[in-house]
Amino acid sequence: MAEDAAPPDRAPDIRVTVMAADANPYGSAFVGWLFGQMALAGGSLASRRTGKRAPVVAADGFTFRAPAAIGDELSVWAEVTAAGRTSLTIATQAWKRDRHGEAVARVAEGNFVFVGVEA
């Protein structure tokens, strides 16, 4: 996904509020939780495209740019960047919006590879 000053102009694949249970002692979302939200967004797209279960088989290219605080709204967008016979490479990007305003910032981006498998 290209370097953008604003999130994509479409509905996100996932939107969730960062809760205290998702955060470290400093009040920021755990990177693992954030990674999981990005995998969920990509997996949702992969399952819709393949019509099958689509587990993650690889992940790379992750950059974590800014913390997401408790109360921030996290939105994740996913986009297919490559397709094979049974696999999809999906780029994800996560953005936060301040709970009490409209300020947004890119939190992270990265790529996942999913493989469509029979249930």
N, C-alpha and C positions, 0 to 999 in steps of 0.2 A: 504494500500500500504506500502511496506517495506521501511525502512530507506535506502535511496540511496544517493550516493555522486554525482550522475548525473541524469538528467531527463531520462525518459523512452526512449528506442531506437526505437521509432516509431513516426509517425506524431502525433502532438497534436490534440485534438478534437477542440480546439479553439486557435487562435493566434491573438493578438491584441496589438496595441501600446497604452501605457498609455498617455492620452492627458490631457491638462491643465484643461478641464472641468471635468475630472474624479478625480481630485486631491484636497487635502486640502490646506490651506494656507502655509504649509511647503513643498509643492511640492511632496508629497507622495500620492499614490492612496488611495481614501477613502476605508475603509474596506467594506462598503456596496456595492461599485462598484465591488470590488474584489470578494465578496461573490456572486454577481449577475453573474459575468463571470463564476465562478465555477458551479453555478446552470445551466447556459446555456449549458455548456459542458456536464454536467450530463444529462440534459434534452434531448439534441440531441441524446445521446446514448440510453436513455430510449425510446424515440419515435421510433428510428430505431429498437430496440429489440422488442417492443410491437406492432408496427405497428399502434399505436393509439396516441391520445393526452396523455401526461404524465406529469401532474402537480406535483410539489413538495408537499409532505404532512408532511415531517419532515426533520430536519437537525440537526446533532450533531457531536461531536468530532472535532471541529475546533480548529486549532492552527495556529496563525499568527506569522511567524518566522522572516520576514524581510520586510522592506518597498520596494515598487516598485515605482520608481521615474518617473516623467514626462519624456517621451521619451524612457523609457525601453520597451522592447518587452515582453509581458506577454503571456506565453503558458500554457494551461491547459489540463491535461490528465484525462480521466475518465475510470473507470474499474468496471464492475459488480462484487460485492462481495457476493451477496445473491439474490435469486429469489424466489418469492412466486407465488401464482396463478395469481395475478394481479399486484403485486408490485415488484420493483427492488430496492435493496440497491446498491448505486454507490459511490465508493470512488473517490475523486478527489484530484489532487495535482496541484498547480500552481507554475511555475518557471519564473523567470525574466532573461532576457539577456540584458546586458548593450548595449545601442544604438550604441556605438562606439567601441565595442570589442566583445570578445567571452566569457567573464566571465559570469557565471550563478550562481544563488542561488535560493534555494527553498523559496518561499514566504509564502505559506500556504498549508494546507491540511484539508480535512474534508469529512464527509459522508452525502449523501442525500438519502431520500426514495422517490421514484416516484411511482405513481399508473397509470396504463394504463386505460383510460376511453374512451368510445365512443364519437365521435365528436358531 
